[in-house]
Each structure stands twice: as C-alpha cells, then as structure tokens.
C-alpha cells in the first residue's frame, strides 16, 4: 500500500493546517518556545549539572525506577521540589505529556468522575480516553460551571483537572475554583507546566501566587522543559497519592527512569530560581508592562495570545517577523486553538526594546475583541 494517508495530508494542506519540523535557527531571537526564563541558554547550569553527574560512576538511569533506575539525583531533586512547594512527596517523570497520561490514567478508576477544564492540555484529554472513570468537561475557568457539575455528581470519588496558567489563552486559574474544590472535598490536579517558575511570591506557581498551602487533595504536575530549561516532569502530592502512583502509574512502572543529566540540570535551575527570585520577578513584570502598554493586553504569565483568525495569515506573519526583526514567534492553528493565533512568549532573553518592536508589529494585525 503506497502513500496510505495521501488524502489526509492533502486535506491538511488545503486547510492551512499542514505541519512540518524545522531545525532551530540560532540566529533568531526566540519568542516561540516555553523557555520562559531563558535558562536553557545559561551555560553555568549545564556546567554544574555535568559536575554533579561526573561525581557518579554511571550517567544514565538504565532501567525503571522500580527495578534499579531510582538514583539519588532523582531523590534529591524530588525532596528539593517538595520543600520549595510545600508538598509531602514527589516523583520525577519523563515529560509533561508522559506525566499527564500516567497520572490521569492511574487516578481515574471505574465509578469515579473526572471533571476537566475544556481547555486542558491535549495530553490530559488523551488520558481521559484511557481510563475507566466517567469524563465531563466544564466551561473554561468557570467556577459556576464547575460548581454546577459537582452539585449534579453522585460519584464517591471526584477528580478535577485544571491548569495554573493555560498554555494557549495564557490566563491563570481562578482562585474560586480552588476554593470550590476544597469545599466539595475533591481531588484536584494542577497542571503547572506554564505557571511554575513564572508566577507566585517565590515563582513556584499558582498555589504560591494565591498564598495557598497544599492540602492532601492537591496534586501538582509540573514540567522541566519550560521555565526550568531542561526536560522531564514531576508530580507532587501527599505521601498517600505518591505511594498509589508508584504502584499504579504505568509511566512510572514500565518506563525507564528520567534522564540523570536532565534531572540534575533541573535541580540546578530550581536553585537558580530560588536564588534570583527578586531579579526574575522584576524582569517578568517589565515584560508584562510592555505588553499592556503596546497591545493593551494584560497577561498573567509570559504568554501573549494574539488572535489573527486565519491559518494562512498566521504563517505569513510568522515569516515576516523573522525577516523584519529576526524574531521567531509561534503560529498556532486549528485544532490546537479554536481560531488561529500568534503565540508570543515574552522570554526574559528578549531585550525589552526588541519586545516593544514585536508588540508594535502586531498591534494592527490582531482581531479586536
């Protein structure tokens, strides 16, 4: 059978939704990736991670965490994350996508109900198709919709899945949703991929932002490939939930343990963030002010969604910005978003004067709300 998906690929091209991989161009300023703090460019962290790794007799985990792959590098980072975030226990995992799949598939048992924000990441949505729980989606970041769903529910165990900052819209989780979950005594999964390292008094994420102490019902998933400038993920929880995941989460049981280098690198990044909180917060606030002043958009983190509404046009704008200013931005099309957007990441590596020019370039192209 030759070219069995030829028609599907042709349809994607006609719709302006065809995707390709392009090699990263180091000559461009990066306004597209999720390396929010610019730590992926900080060689001192790479050097420290290598020094850590060189002090051991082997440099790869070699097996599952439950066989022989659980290393002191993993344990030390888990303990540091727990201390920084106020949780009892932690598990490092392979990636944010991997963590969401393993977490939701393991937690959602027969007779349970998972209530998921309709804008939750695709990995979580995919995971709902793999578990035995009943699945319902509620209106994005809408406390009333969640309360109504909880009032109507009759399941003994309910799990609510939300994000700290949503990856495409860039808005932060409503505090009311956290309070409703506490009131109804339900489990809550907080996907902090885009909030950890970006918001909060100590830059630890949404609970830190609201000054909320974690409870036994709270589960925090965070990624290491974004603000932490590495690769991987982690899940923080009560000791009880952590013990359950070690025994039920297939991505923990059956996958090779996370990379030792990436875990050590992320630990170095965590220490860097803790030691530079004031300076990093000032730099984040400066970029938020620029976006507000030039585009009139208030952003909660460092994600700027600029609605264009046309798949072809966002690709054209992306190319023109590379040519005119030497800056790469994200061109996000359906089905990832309902309407095509330019997704600008105001990374701390981008000079403020350049960010002003980028925002000015888009001030006349976005769809006015």
N, C-alpha and C positions, 0 to 999 in steps of 0.2 A: 504494500500500500504506500504509494508515493504522496507526500505532502498531505497527510490526512486532515490537517487543520487549516488548509489554504483558505477556505471560505471565511472562517472565523477571523483570520488575520486580515483579510481584505476588508471585512466589516469594521474592524477596529481602525484601520487606516482611513476609511471613508468618514468615520465619526470623529476623527482627530484624537483618537484615544490609544493609538499605537505607541508602545513604549520601547525604548532602546537603552542599552547600557553605554555610557560614555566615560572614557577614562578621566579621572580627576585632573583638572588643569591647574597646576600650582601657580600659574601666572595670574590667576583671577583671585580677587578678594571673595571670600566665602560668605555669602549671605543666604545660603540654602540649607546647610547642614544643621544638626542639632548639637553641635559642639558649642553650647551657649557661652561658656566662659573662656573659650579659646585654649583650654588645657591640652588639647590634642597637639598643639604646636609648642608646648612647653618642654624643652629638652631636659630640663633638670628633673622632671618627674620620670621620664624614661630612664635617665641615668640612675636614679635612686631605686627604681624597680629592678633594674638589671643587677645592681649591687645586692639587693635582697635575694634575688634568685641565685646569684653566684655563691651565696653562703650555704647553699644546699647541694646535695650530691646528685640530684636529678632536677630537670627543668620542666617536666610535663606530668600531668596527673596520672596518666597511664590506665586508669580504669574508673568505674563508677565510684561515687562516694561511699557506697555501701560494701564495696569489695576491698579496695586498697587505695582509693583515689582521694580520700579526705586528708588534706595536708594542713599543716599548721598555718600556712599562708591563708588558706580559706578560713580557718577557725579565727585567726587574729582579726581578719577583716570583718567577719560576722560580729565579733564582740565589739569592735570599734563602731560599727553601724548601730548596734543596739544601744550602746552608750550615748551616741550622738543623737539618736532619735527617740529614746525612752521606751524601747521595746524589750521584752524578755529574751527573745530568741530570734535567730536569723539563719537563712540558708542561701548561699550563693548559687546561682543558676546560670544556664548557658546564654540566654539572651532575654530581652523583654518579651518577644513573641513566644519563645520557649516557656518562659515563666507563666505567662497568662494561660497558655494551653494547659500546662501541668497543674496550675493552681485551680482553675475553674473546673477542669475535668475531674479532679480529685474531690473537690468540695461538694459538687452538685450530685447528690445521691437520689435514688428513687424516693419519691414522696416529698422532696424538697422543692422550693421555689427560688429561682434566681431572677431578681429584678435588675435589669441592666439599663443604664442610660443609653438612649438611642444613638448617641454619638460616641459610644465606647469604641476603643480601638478594634480593628479587624481581627486581631488575634483573639480577643475575648469573644467576639461574635462567633468566630470559627469554633472556639472551645465549647460554646453552648450546644453545638451540634454533635458533640462527642460525649456529653454527659447525660445522665438519666433523669435529671431534675426537670421540672416544668420551667419554661423560659417565658418571661414577659419583658417587653421594652417599655420604658416610660419616657415622656417628653423631656427633651434635653434640659438638664439642670433645673428642673421644675419641681420645687418642693411639694406643691399641691398635688401634682400628678403622682409623685411617689407616695404621699400620704393616702391618697385615694386607693392606690394599688395595695398598700399594706392593710387598709381597712377591709378591703374585699378578700384578702388572702385568708385561707384557713389551714395552710401548711404549718407543721410543727416547727420546721427549720427553714428560715428565710435568709437569703444572701443578697445583699445589694452591691452592685458593681458600678463604680464611678471613677472619674479621673480627677486628679488635683488641678491640673491645667489641661484643657483639651487640645489635642495636637493640631487640629485644623482651624478651629474657631479661636483658639488662644484664650478663652475665658476660664476663670477659676471656678472651682466648685463652690456652690452656695453653702454657707455655714448652716443654713436651715436644714439642709439635707443630712448633715452630720448629727444635728440635734434630733431630727425625726428618727434616725436610725437608733440613736441611744434610747429615745422614748419607747420605741417598739421592741427594744432588746433583740435586734437582728445583727447578724454578721455583716460587716462591710468591707469590701475590697477597695482599697485606694490605689489606683494606678498612678504612681507619682513620676512617671517617666519624664514629663516635661515641667514638673514643679520642683522636684528635689534638686537642690543646687542653685535654684533661681529665686525662690520666694521664701519668706519667713525671717524672723529675727536673726536666726542663725543659718539661714539659707538651707534649711533641712526640709522644706516643703510645706504642704497645706496645713497640717496639724500645727507645725511651728508657726506658720503665718497667723493662725487663729488663736494660738496660745492654748491648744487643747492637749491634755495629757492622754496618751494612748490608753485604751481600755482593752480588756480581754477579747472583746468582739471585733477589734480593728485589725486588719491585715494590710500591710503596706507593701506594695510591689514597686520597686524602682529599677531603673536601668543604669548601666555603667557606660553605655555608648553615647551618652548625650552630655550633660554638664560635667560628668566625671572624666570625659576624654579617653575612655578605654573601651572595653567590650565585655558584655555579660549582664547579669541582673542579680537581684536579691529579693527575698521575701522576708519581712519582719512581722512577728506576731507574738502571741502568748506561747509559752513553752508547750502547752497542750496542743495548739494548732500545728506548731512546728513538728512535734512528735508524730502527729497524724500525717502530715505531708511526707515526712521521711518514710513512712510506711505505705502511703497510697499514691503519691505523685509519681507518675511514670517517668517524667523527665528527670527526676532525682534518682530513681531506682535503676533505670535502664540506660541512661546516657553517661558517657564519660564525663567526669567531673570538670568544672570550668578550668580554663587555662590558668596556670600559676602566674605567668607573666601578667596577663590582663588583670587578675585579682590583685597582685602586688601593685600594679600601676594605679588601679582604682583606689587602693588604700593610701597611696601617696597623694592622690588627688583629694581624697577626703581630708587628709591632714592639711593640705594646702588651702582648701576652702575654709577650714576652721581657723587657720592662722591669718587669713586675709579677708575675713568677713566684712569689715567696715569698708575697705577699698573696693571690694567686689560689689557691694550694695550701692555704693556711690556711682560706680560705672553703670550698673543696671539702671538706676534711677535717671541718669543723664540720658540714656538712650530712650527710655520711656518718655521723657520730656520732649525730645526731638520729634518723636512720632506724633505726640499730641499737638505740638506747635505747628508742624508742617502738614500733617494729614488729618488732624482733628480726630484721631483715633486714640482712645485710652486702652492701653494694653496692660494686662495683669502680670505677664511674664516678659518674654523676649520674642514672642511670635506675633507677627503682623499679617493678618489675612486681608488681602486687598481684592475685593470681588471684581472680576472682569466679565465673567459670564459667557465667555466664548472659548472653546478649546483651542482653536487655531490661533486666536489673538494672544492667549497667554504664552504660547510658544514663541510667537513673534516678539512679544515684549521681553521675554527672557533673552532671546538672541540679541536684541537691540541694546539691552543693558550691558551685556558682555562687551559688545563692540564700542559703545559710547563711554562707559565708565569702568570697564574691566571688573565688573562685579557679577557674580552668579547668584541668582535668586531661584526659588522653587516655582515651577509651573505645574500646578496641581489641577488635574482634570477628573471628570467623572470616570468611574464610580466612586473614587476616593472622597469627593465632595459633591454636593448637590449641584452647585454651579461653579464653573472654573474660577480659580483664584491664583493670584501671585502670592506665594507664601514667603515673606521676607523674615529672615531670622537676624535680629539685631545683635549679632555676636559681639562680644567685647573686643575682639581683634579688629573690628571695622572702625577706622578712625571716625570721630564724630562728624568732621566736615564732609567726609565721604557719605556717611549715612544721611546727612541733610540733602545732599545732591540726589541720592537714590530716592528718598521720600518725595522730593520735588518732582522727580521724573514721573512718579505715579500719581501725583495729586490730581492730574487731569484725565487719568485713564480709568479710574475705578468707578464702579457703579454706585451712584449716590443712594443712600438708604432713605 
